[in-house]
Amino acid sequence: MSKRSIVPFGPQHPVLPEPIHLDLVLEDEKVVEAIPSIGFVHRGLEKLVEKKEFTEYVYVAERICGICSFMHGMGYCQAVENIMDIKVPDRAEYLRTLWAELSRIHSHLMWLGLLADAFGFESLFMHCWRLREQILDIFETTTGGRVIFSVCKIGGVRKDIDKDTLKGIVTILDKMQKELKELTDVFIEDYSVQHRLVGVGVLTKQEAHDVGAVGPMMRASGIAQDMRMLGYAAYKYLDFEPVVENDGDCYARTLVRIREIYQSMNLIRQCVEKMPEGEIEEKFKGMPQGERYERLEQPRGEVIYYVKANGTKFLDRVRVRTPTFTNVPALLKVLQGCELADVPMMVLTIDPCISCTER
């Protein structure tokens, strides 16, 4: 009988971008069980609803996470807008969608770079982040920020994008797509990359359903579910289908995220092409009264916003259920039976964002 040992993994580790801790139960080099400990980051953001007016809380929501900050602000705004029955102008919805898809591109490129770093491909890591800088430059041009943008507000958006800048964004993406093709071909075709990814960390379709996986983690296991299909913001006007792979391994999850980058580029082109004229915000009066669930598709998967308002300028409750929290059971599932050397990739395979998970 093999001797069992427990090896601590994280919260500090060379390949960990986030402070997650796992106690790995090993038999020789094989992981037989993983016991998670989350809770290293606490900022009391949900408690701040008692001190920040509902119009100001959007700035707090954005700071839940720096990577998907725009979508956090967008989800909160949509919940309050639905409570107050505010009709957001079409142009504002298109602009929100454009920024949301830019966020998805920069998040997936960041993840690809971290994955390359996890299996020791440093130059590939650098090239992924070099391309990501172009997306951050677009954000800086259109919003003034590179991490926190503060352009989403209840009733619409704070800034408009002129026609020349919109065309320039498409030009940048067209040029970037050629470089991206060369980059992603390495992930898809290189033997050494395939050796580390193919058949590693398999999550079957039934397992993904049972543990409640979301986002690329779920779609790579053959479940075609994407919250954008609900038709919030401008997605109801755009043509797209969920990106799905069926093998459920690390390679499939990589393919899903790569294909979603190209999909996001196409959605941005559709936004620019169909962008309507008009106002970018709807003025409103009064205070919110009621409660609302709002579901969005962040780069990591489905995020749920629950907002409860009492008719005053301070909300009763804001609760956020983030995709990383939902994907932790899926991570524990794929860790069972993997080799110790593959653990960093297994952790990265859910694209962890502990800043989102622990607030």
Backbone hydrogen bonds, N-H to C=O, Kabsch-Sander energy under -0.5 kcal/mol:
donor,donor_aa,acceptor,acceptor_aa,energy
5,S,26,L,-2.1
7,V,5,S,-0.5
7,V,24,L,-2.7
9,F,22,L,-3.0
10,G,12,Q,-0.5
13,H,11,P,-0.6
16,L,13,H,-1.6
20,I,18,E,-1.9
21,H,37,S,-1.3
22,L,9,F,-2.9
23,D,35,I,-2.6
24,L,7,V,-2.8
24,L,22,L,-0.8
25,V,23,D,-0.6
25,V,33,E,-3.0
26,L,5,S,-3.7
26,L,24,L,-0.7
27,E,30,K,-2.8
28,D,3,K,-1.1
30,K,27,E,-2.3
31,V,338,C,-3.0
32,V,25,V,-3.0
32,V,30,K,-0.5
33,E,25,V,-1.2
35,I,23,D,-2.4
37,S,21,H,-2.7
42,H,40,F,-0.5
45,L,359,R,-2.4
48,L,44,G,-0.8
48,L,45,L,-0.7
49,V,46,E,-1.1
50,E,47,K,-1.8
51,K,48,L,-1.8
52,K,48,L,-2.4
54,F,313,K,-2.5
56,E,53,E,-1.2
57,Y,53,E,-1.8
59,Y,56,E,-1.9
60,V,56,E,-0.6
61,A,57,Y,-2.8
62,E,58,V,-2.0
63,R,59,Y,-0.8
63,R,60,V,-0.8
64,I,61,A,-1.6
65,C,62,E,-0.8
69,S,66,G,-0.5
72,H,68,C,-1.6
73,G,69,S,-2.0
74,M,70,F,-2.4
75,G,71,M,-2.6
76,Y,72,H,-2.0
77,C,73,G,-2.4
78,Q,74,M,-2.5
79,A,75,G,-1.8
80,V,76,Y,-2.1
81,E,77,C,-2.8
82,N,78,Q,-2.1
83,I,79,A,-1.8
84,M,80,V,-2.3
85,D,81,E,-0.5
86,I,81,E,-2.7
88,V,86,I,-0.8
92,A,279,E,-0.5
93,E,89,P,-1.9
94,Y,90,D,-2.2
95,L,91,R,-2.4
96,R,92,A,-2.6
97,T,93,E,-2.1
98,L,94,Y,-2.4
99,W,95,L,-2.4
100,A,96,R,-2.4
101,E,97,T,-2.3
102,L,98,L,-1.9
103,S,99,W,-2.0
104,R,100,A,-1.7
105,I,101,E,-2.1
106,H,102,L,-2.4
107,S,103,S,-2.1
108,H,104,R,-2.5
109,L,105,I,-2.4
110,M,106,H,-1.7
111,W,107,S,-2.4
112,L,108,H,-2.6
113,G,109,L,-2.0
114,L,110,M,-2.3
115,L,111,W,-2.7
116,A,112,L,-2.4
117,D,113,G,-2.2
118,A,114,L,-1.9
119,F,115,L,-1.6
120,G,117,D,-1.3
121,F,116,A,-3.2
122,E,120,G,-1.0
125,F,121,F,-1.8
126,M,122,E,-2.2
127,H,123,S,-2.1
128,C,124,L,-2.1
129,W,125,F,-1.9
130,R,126,M,-2.0
131,L,127,H,-2.0
132,R,128,C,-1.9
133,E,129,W,-1.4
134,Q,130,R,-0.6
134,Q,131,L,-1.1
135,I,131,L,-0.8
135,I,132,R,-0.6
136,L,132,R,-2.0
137,D,133,E,-2.1
138,I,134,Q,-1.5
139,F,135,I,-2.2
140,E,136,L,-2.4
141,T,137,D,-2.2
142,T,138,I,-2.4
143,T,139,F,-2.9
144,G,139,F,-0.9
144,G,140,E,-0.8
145,G,139,F,-0.6
149,F,147,V,-0.5
153,K,156,G,-2.3
156,G,153,K,-2.2
157,V,280,I,-2.6
158,R,151,V,-3.2
166,L,162,D,-2.2
167,K,163,K,-2.5
168,G,164,D,-2.2
169,I,165,T,-2.1
170,V,166,L,-1.7
171,T,167,K,-2.3
172,I,168,G,-2.5
173,L,169,I,-2.4
174,D,170,V,-2.6
175,K,171,T,-2.1
176,M,172,I,-2.8
177,Q,173,L,-2.2
178,K,174,D,-0.8
178,K,175,K,-0.5
179,E,175,K,-1.1
180,L,176,M,-2.7
181,K,177,Q,-2.0
182,E,178,K,-1.4
183,L,179,E,-1.9
184,T,180,L,-3.3
185,D,181,K,-1.9
186,V,182,E,-0.7
186,V,183,L,-0.9
187,F,183,L,-1.0
188,I,184,T,-2.2
189,E,185,D,-3.0
190,D,185,D,-0.5
190,D,186,V,-1.8
194,Q,190,D,-2.4
195,H,191,Y,-2.5
196,R,192,S,-1.0
196,R,193,V,-0.6
197,L,193,V,-1.3
198,V,194,Q,-2.8
200,V,197,L,-1.7
203,L,248,G,-2.3
208,A,204,T,-2.8
209,H,205,K,-1.9
210,D,206,Q,-2.6
211,V,207,E,-2.5
212,G,208,A,-0.5
212,G,209,H,-0.5
213,A,208,A,-2.2
217,M,214,V,-0.8
218,M,214,V,-0.5
218,M,215,G,-1.0
219,R,215,G,-2.7
220,A,216,P,-2.2
221,S,218,M,-1.5
222,G,219,R,-1.4
222,G,245,E,-1.3
223,I,218,M,-1.4
224,A,222,G,-0.7
225,Q,223,I,-1.8
229,M,226,D,-2.1
230,L,227,M,-1.8
231,G,228,R,-1.6
234,A,93,E,-0.8
235,Y,232,Y,-1.9
237,Y,234,A,-2.0
238,L,235,Y,-1.1
240,F,238,L,-0.6
244,V,242,P,-0.6
245,E,219,R,-2.0
248,G,220,A,-2.1
250,C,197,L,-0.6
250,C,200,V,-2.4
251,Y,197,L,-1.1
253,R,249,D,-2.1
254,T,250,C,-2.0
255,L,251,Y,-2.4
256,V,252,A,-2.4
257,R,253,R,-1.9
258,I,254,T,-2.4
259,R,255,L,-2.9
260,E,256,V,-2.0
261,I,257,R,-1.3
261,I,258,I,-0.5
262,Y,258,I,-1.4
263,Q,259,R,-2.2
264,S,260,E,-2.6
265,M,261,I,-2.0
266,N,262,Y,-2.0
267,L,263,Q,-2.4
268,I,264,S,-2.3
269,R,265,M,-2.0
270,Q,266,N,-2.2
271,C,267,L,-2.3
272,V,268,I,-2.5
273,E,269,R,-2.5
274,K,270,Q,-2.5
275,M,271,C,-0.9
282,E,155,G,-2.3
283,K,281,E,-0.5
290,G,309,A,-1.9
292,R,307,V,-2.1
294,E,305,Y,-2.5
296,L,303,V,-2.3
298,Q,296,L,-0.8
298,Q,301,G,-2.7
301,G,298,Q,-1.1
303,V,296,L,-2.4
304,I,321,R,-2.2
305,Y,294,E,-3.0
306,Y,319,R,-2.9
307,V,292,R,-2.3
307,V,305,Y,-0.5
308,K,317,R,-2.7
309,A,290,G,-3.8
311,G,288,P,-2.3
315,L,49,V,-0.6
316,D,308,K,-2.0
317,R,308,K,-1.8
319,R,306,Y,-2.8
321,R,304,I,-2.5
322,T,320,V,-0.7
326,T,322,T,-1.4
327,N,323,P,-1.9
328,V,324,T,-1.0
328,V,325,F,-0.6
331,L,327,N,-2.2
332,L,328,V,-2.4
333,K,329,P,-1.7
334,V,330,A,-2.2
335,L,331,L,-1.8
336,Q,332,L,-1.0
337,G,31,V,-3.8
338,C,335,L,-1.9
340,L,29,E,-2.4
342,D,339,E,-1.4
343,V,340,L,-1.3
346,M,342,D,-2.2
347,V,343,V,-2.6
348,L,344,P,-2.2
349,T,345,M,-1.5
350,I,347,V,-1.1
351,D,348,L,-2.1
357,T,353,C,-1.6
358,E,354,I,-2.9
359,R,357,T,-0.6
